[in-house]
Amino acid sequence: MATKLKKYKKLKKTTTQKKPRSNSKTSKPKKTARTTKFTQDLKKKPSRPLGPSEPPIHPWRLCPGGQHWVIEHPRKVAPSPRHPNGTTHVRAHCQMNPTRKDQFYPDEIAEIASRYFHLLLNRPNPNPLKFPNGSDYDELIAGWTQYWNDIFKVGDPLDPDLVKALIATESGFRPTIITPVPRSKENMARGLMQVTDETRKILADEKGELRDHLVNLTPEEALNPNINICAGIRWIFRKREIAVSKFGKNTTWDQVIEFYKDGKKRPAIMKIFREVYAVLKNKGSV
C-alpha cells in the first residue's frame, strides 16, 4: 500500500505543471503617447466648475440658467476635401456664460418673440394715440412686459399701457430715431424706448451694477424694435430697484418713470406722459 502511494505522488508531481510567477514589471500595460495624454487630460482641472445644468429661468428661454443661445452660423476652417470652400456650419447650441449670470443676446430675443408673443392676450390698449404706427408694437410690448414681470415677480406688476405711453413720449413710435443725450457729447439715445449708449453698456456689463439678467445689444441692434423694447423694459426694472432704495417698498411706477425720463428735471415731459397714460386707461383724450 505504501509503495502504491509513493508511485501515485511521484506520478502527480511529474504531470502537474507549475504556474509561472507573475512578473509585476511585465504585467503592467505599456504606456503609449495616447494613454499618457489621456491621463494628463484627466488630471487637468476644468476651466469652470462643473455641475448639473440649471433649469431655464423662464419657460420661454431656450437654454439652462447661466447659458445663452447661439444660432446656426458659418465658421471659417482650413480648406480640406471635406470643406473645400474653407467654411463649415456650426449648429445652433447653448453656450456657457463666463460668470454664470443670465445673458440675453439678440438671437434668443428674436426667437422668443416669434415663438410666443402672438399667443398673448394681455396687450396694451390698441389706441394708436394719433400716431400712424401707434399700435404696431403692441405685441412686443405685451411680450416683454410679461417676461420681465415673470422674472422679477414684483407685487405690483408693470402695466403694458405704461410702457406704450413711455414709447409714445420718448420716440413717437419711431424705431430708428437717434437723439443726443443732453450734457453729453458721445452718449446717444436710440430707438423706440430711447435706450442710451451708456445704458447699453450697463445692461451688458457682467461686473457692473446689474446683479443678473443682462441684455447685450449693439448700437445698430438698439434700432430693432424687438431688441429695443426688451432692453428698455429691463432698464425700467433696474430704475425700479433704484427708486425702491430711495422711496421704499411703496414706490409707484410713476416714480420709476420719473427716474427713467429724468422727470424731475423735465416736469413738462412727465405731464405729457401722464396724460397719454390716462388716455390708454380710458381716463382722458388725446
C-alpha positions as CSV (number, residue, x, y, z in Angstrom):
1,M,0.0,0.0,0.0
2,A,2.8,2.4,0.9
3,T,4.6,1.6,-2.4
4,K,1.5,2.4,-4.4
5,L,1.1,5.7,-2.5
6,K,4.7,6.7,-3.3
7,K,4.2,5.9,-7.0
8,Y,0.9,8.0,-7.1
9,K,2.7,11.1,-5.6
10,K,5.6,10.7,-8.0
11,L,3.2,10.5,-11.0
12,K,1.2,13.6,-9.8
13,K,4.4,15.6,-9.3
14,T,5.6,14.9,-12.9
15,T,2.2,15.6,-14.5
16,T,1.2,18.7,-12.7
17,Q,2.5,21.9,-14.4
18,K,3.8,24.7,-12.4
19,K,2.1,28.1,-12.8
20,P,4.6,30.7,-13.9
21,R,5.1,33.5,-11.4
22,S,3.7,36.8,-12.4
23,N,6.3,39.4,-13.1
24,S,4.9,42.8,-11.9
25,K,7.2,44.6,-14.3
26,T,5.9,42.8,-17.4
27,S,2.2,42.5,-16.3
28,K,1.6,46.2,-16.4
29,P,0.3,47.6,-19.7
30,K,2.8,49.5,-21.6
31,K,2.3,53.3,-21.7
32,T,1.8,54.9,-25.0
33,A,1.7,58.5,-26.1
34,R,-2.0,58.3,-26.4
35,T,-2.7,56.8,-22.9
36,T,-0.2,59.3,-21.4
37,K,-2.1,62.2,-22.9
38,F,-5.4,60.8,-21.8
39,T,-4.1,60.5,-18.2
40,Q,-2.8,64.0,-18.3
41,D,-6.2,65.4,-19.5
42,L,-7.9,63.7,-16.6
43,K,-5.6,65.4,-14.2
44,K,-6.2,68.8,-15.7
45,K,-8.6,71.0,-13.7
46,P,-11.6,72.3,-15.7
47,S,-11.6,76.0,-16.6
48,R,-15.0,76.3,-15.0
49,P,-16.6,74.5,-12.0
50,L,-18.5,71.5,-13.3
51,G,-22.0,70.7,-12.1
52,P,-25.5,69.8,-13.2
53,S,-27.2,72.2,-15.6
54,E,-29.6,74.6,-14.0
55,P,-33.1,74.8,-15.3
56,P,-34.1,77.7,-17.6
57,I,-35.0,80.8,-15.6
58,H,-38.2,81.2,-17.6
59,P,-40.3,78.7,-19.7
60,W,-39.6,80.7,-22.8
61,R,-35.9,80.6,-22.5
62,L,-34.0,78.2,-24.8
63,C,-31.1,77.3,-22.6
64,P,-30.4,76.3,-19.0
65,G,-29.6,79.0,-16.5
66,G,-26.1,80.5,-16.9
67,Q,-26.1,79.8,-20.7
68,H,-27.1,81.7,-23.8
69,W,-28.4,80.7,-27.2
70,V,-26.3,80.8,-30.3
71,I,-27.9,80.3,-33.7
72,E,-26.5,78.2,-36.5
73,H,-23.8,80.2,-38.3
74,P,-20.9,79.6,-40.7
75,R,-17.3,79.3,-39.5
76,K,-14.0,79.6,-41.4
77,V,-11.8,76.5,-41.4
78,A,-8.7,75.3,-43.3
79,P,-9.7,74.1,-46.8
80,S,-9.9,70.3,-47.0
81,P,-11.6,67.6,-49.1
82,R,-14.5,67.8,-46.6
83,H,-14.6,71.6,-46.6
84,P,-13.2,72.7,-50.0
85,N,-14.6,76.2,-49.6
86,G,-12.9,76.7,-46.2
87,T,-16.2,77.1,-44.3
88,T,-18.3,74.9,-42.1
89,H,-21.6,75.4,-40.3
90,V,-21.9,75.4,-36.5
91,R,-25.2,74.1,-35.3
92,A,-27.4,76.1,-33.0
93,H,-26.5,75.4,-29.4
94,C,-26.3,76.7,-25.8
95,Q,-23.1,78.3,-24.7
96,M,-21.9,78.8,-21.2
97,N,-21.6,82.3,-19.8
98,P,-18.2,83.0,-18.2
99,T,-19.7,84.4,-15.0
100,R,-22.8,82.1,-15.0
101,K,-25.0,85.2,-14.9
102,D,-28.1,85.2,-17.1
103,Q,-27.3,86.8,-20.5
104,F,-29.7,87.8,-23.3
105,Y,-28.5,88.1,-26.9
106,P,-30.4,89.3,-29.9
107,D,-30.7,85.7,-31.4
108,E,-32.7,84.4,-28.5
109,I,-34.7,87.6,-28.1
110,A,-35.8,87.2,-31.7
111,E,-36.6,83.5,-31.3
112,I,-38.7,84.0,-28.1
113,A,-40.7,86.8,-29.7
114,S,-41.5,84.7,-32.8
115,R,-42.5,81.6,-30.8
116,Y,-44.7,83.1,-28.0
117,F,-45.8,86.7,-28.4
118,H,-48.6,86.1,-30.9
119,L,-50.3,83.9,-28.3
120,L,-50.6,86.6,-25.6
121,L,-53.8,88.2,-24.7
122,N,-52.8,90.9,-22.1
123,R,-51.8,93.5,-24.6
124,P,-51.8,97.3,-24.2
125,N,-54.8,99.4,-25.3
126,P,-54.8,99.3,-29.1
127,N,-55.4,103.0,-29.3
128,P,-52.7,104.4,-31.7
129,L,-52.7,107.7,-30.0
130,K,-53.0,109.5,-33.3
131,F,-49.6,108.1,-34.5
132,P,-49.7,106.3,-37.9
133,N,-48.0,103.2,-36.4
134,G,-49.1,103.7,-32.8
135,S,-50.3,100.1,-32.5
136,D,-47.6,98.3,-34.5
137,Y,-45.6,97.3,-31.4
138,D,-48.4,96.2,-29.0
139,E,-47.4,92.5,-29.4
140,L,-43.8,93.2,-28.5
141,I,-44.8,95.4,-25.6
142,A,-47.1,92.7,-24.2
143,G,-44.5,90.0,-24.6
144,W,-41.5,91.7,-22.9
145,T,-43.7,93.2,-20.2
146,Q,-44.9,89.8,-19.3
147,Y,-41.5,88.3,-19.5
148,W,-39.8,90.8,-17.2
149,N,-42.8,90.7,-14.8
150,D,-42.3,87.0,-14.6
151,I,-38.6,87.3,-13.9
152,F,-38.7,89.9,-11.2
153,K,-42.1,89.0,-9.6
154,V,-42.9,92.4,-8.2
155,G,-46.0,92.7,-6.1
156,D,-47.4,95.4,-8.4
157,P,-46.7,94.2,-12.0
158,L,-45.6,96.6,-14.7
159,D,-48.6,97.7,-16.9
160,P,-48.1,97.3,-20.7
161,D,-50.1,100.5,-21.1
162,L,-47.4,102.3,-19.1
163,V,-44.7,101.0,-21.5
164,K,-46.8,102.1,-24.5
165,A,-47.2,105.6,-23.0
166,L,-43.5,105.7,-22.4
167,I,-42.7,104.8,-26.0
168,A,-45.2,107.4,-27.3
169,T,-43.5,110.2,-25.3
170,E,-39.9,109.0,-25.8
171,S,-39.8,108.3,-29.6
172,G,-43.3,108.8,-31.0
173,F,-43.2,105.2,-32.2
174,R,-40.2,105.9,-34.5
175,P,-38.0,102.9,-34.2
176,T,-34.9,104.3,-35.9
177,I,-34.8,107.7,-34.2
178,I,-31.4,108.7,-32.7
179,T,-31.1,111.7,-30.4
180,P,-28.2,113.2,-28.5
181,V,-28.4,113.0,-24.7
182,P,-28.3,116.4,-23.1
183,R,-25.0,117.4,-21.5
184,S,-23.2,114.6,-23.3
185,K,-21.1,114.7,-26.4
186,E,-21.0,111.0,-27.3
187,N,-23.9,109.4,-25.5
188,M,-26.9,108.9,-27.9
189,A,-30.4,107.7,-27.2
190,R,-31.7,105.1,-29.7
191,G,-34.9,103.6,-30.9
192,L,-38.4,103.3,-29.5
193,M,-37.5,103.5,-25.8
194,Q,-34.5,105.8,-26.4
195,V,-32.0,103.4,-24.8
196,T,-28.8,105.3,-24.4
197,D,-25.3,104.1,-25.2
198,E,-24.4,104.4,-21.5
199,T,-27.4,102.2,-20.6
200,R,-26.4,99.6,-23.2
201,K,-23.0,99.3,-21.6
202,I,-24.6,98.9,-18.1
203,L,-27.0,96.3,-19.3
204,A,-24.2,94.2,-20.8
205,D,-21.6,94.6,-18.1
206,E,-21.2,91.4,-16.1
207,K,-19.0,93.2,-13.5
208,G,-21.2,96.3,-13.3
209,E,-24.2,97.3,-11.3
210,L,-26.6,94.6,-12.5
211,R,-26.6,91.5,-10.3
212,D,-28.1,89.4,-13.0
213,H,-30.3,89.3,-16.2
214,L,-28.1,91.2,-18.6
215,V,-29.0,92.2,-22.1
216,N,-26.4,92.6,-24.9
217,L,-27.1,94.8,-27.9
218,T,-25.0,96.9,-30.3
219,P,-25.9,100.5,-31.3
220,E,-27.4,99.1,-34.6
221,E,-29.4,96.4,-32.7
222,A,-30.8,99.1,-30.4
223,L,-32.8,100.3,-33.5
224,N,-34.5,96.9,-33.8
225,P,-38.0,97.3,-32.1
226,N,-38.0,93.9,-30.6
227,I,-34.5,94.2,-29.1
228,N,-35.0,97.8,-28.0
229,I,-38.2,97.0,-26.1
230,C,-36.7,94.0,-24.4
231,A,-33.7,96.1,-23.2
232,G,-35.8,99.2,-22.4
233,I,-38.2,97.3,-20.1
234,R,-35.2,95.6,-18.4
235,W,-33.9,99.1,-17.7
236,I,-37.3,100.1,-16.3
237,F,-36.9,97.3,-13.7
238,R,-33.4,98.5,-12.9
239,K,-34.8,102.0,-12.4
240,R,-37.4,100.5,-10.1
241,E,-34.7,99.0,-7.9
242,I,-33.1,102.4,-7.6
243,A,-36.4,104.0,-6.8
244,V,-37.3,101.4,-4.2
245,S,-33.9,102.0,-2.5
246,K,-34.8,105.7,-2.2
247,F,-38.6,105.7,-1.6
248,G,-39.2,102.3,-0.1
249,K,-41.4,99.4,-1.0
250,N,-44.4,101.5,-1.7
251,T,-42.7,103.1,-4.7
252,T,-45.1,103.6,-7.6
253,W,-44.4,103.0,-11.3
254,D,-45.0,106.7,-11.9
255,Q,-42.0,107.4,-9.7
256,V,-40.0,104.8,-11.6
257,I,-40.8,106.5,-14.9
258,E,-39.5,109.8,-13.3
259,F,-36.2,108.1,-12.9
260,Y,-36.3,106.7,-16.4
261,K,-37.1,110.0,-18.0
262,D,-35.2,112.2,-15.6
263,G,-38.7,113.6,-15.0
264,K,-37.9,115.9,-12.0
265,K,-35.7,118.0,-14.2
266,R,-38.3,117.9,-17.0
267,P,-41.7,118.2,-15.4
268,A,-43.4,119.1,-18.7
269,I,-42.3,115.8,-20.2
270,M,-43.8,113.9,-17.2
271,K,-47.0,115.9,-17.6
272,I,-47.4,114.7,-21.2
273,F,-46.6,111.1,-20.2
274,R,-49.3,111.1,-17.5
275,E,-51.8,112.5,-20.0
276,V,-51.0,109.8,-22.6
277,Y,-51.1,107.1,-19.9
278,A,-54.5,108.3,-18.8
279,V,-55.8,108.1,-22.4
280,L,-54.7,104.5,-22.6
281,K,-56.5,103.7,-19.4
282,N,-59.6,105.4,-20.9
283,K,-59.4,108.3,-18.5
284,G,-58.6,111.1,-20.9
285,S,-58.4,112.0,-24.6
286,V,-55.6,112.9,-26.9
